[in-house]
Amino acid sequence: MPKIQISATLRPHVGGLAVIEVDGETVGALLQRLVLQFPELEARLFSRPGQVHSYVNLFIDGQSIRDLE
């Protein structure tokens, strides 16, 4: 199961957790499930449905997803 590392600034919104395991096949599915589990994150992660805020950095195995696109 994929693990999502939570930045220190978002930890208060996920019960102080630094790492959360979430099941999903794509980055979008992982984020959707994360928000279902922790609804407070939605406004902090998304500017609108399916659109991640530009200041949110996402990495897969240490590589920015912006570099993968």
N, C-alpha and C positions, 0 to 999 in steps of 0.2 A: 504494500500500500504506500503511495507517495506521502512524503512528509513535507509540510509547509513550515518554513522557519518564519516566525513572526518578529517583526522589528520591535524594539523596545517601546516605541511610541504607540504601537497598536496593542501591546500586551494588556493594558488595562481593560480593553474591550473584549478580550478572550479569556478572562479569568486569570491573567498573569502568565499564561502558557507561552513558552518560547518556541515550541514545536508542536504541530498538530498533524495527525494523520487523517487524511481525507481520501476517499475512494473516487476515482474518475479517470476517464480515458484521455481527456484533453485538458489544457490549462483552463479553458472556459468552464468545463464541467467541474473541475476542482474548486474554482473560485465560487461557482454557484452553490456547491455543497457547503463550502466554508461559510458563506453568507447565510445559508439556511440554519447552520449550527450556531452562528454568532451574528444575528441580524444587525447589530450596531455597526458592523464593518461595511455594510453596503454603501452608505454615504461616504465613507472614508476611502473606499476602493474604486467606486464607480461614479463617473460624471453623469451617466445615463445608462439604461439597461444595456449590458454587453460592451460598454465603452469604459475601459479603465482610465482613471485620472492620469494625466501625463506625468505627474510626479511619483506615481507608483512604479517601483522597479520590480520586475519579475525575472527570476533566474531559473534555469533548468541545469542541474549539475554544474552550477557555478558560472554558467554562460547566460548573459542577458538575452531575453527573448527578442529584444530589438535587433540583436545581431543575427538572429536566426531567420528573420523575416525577409 
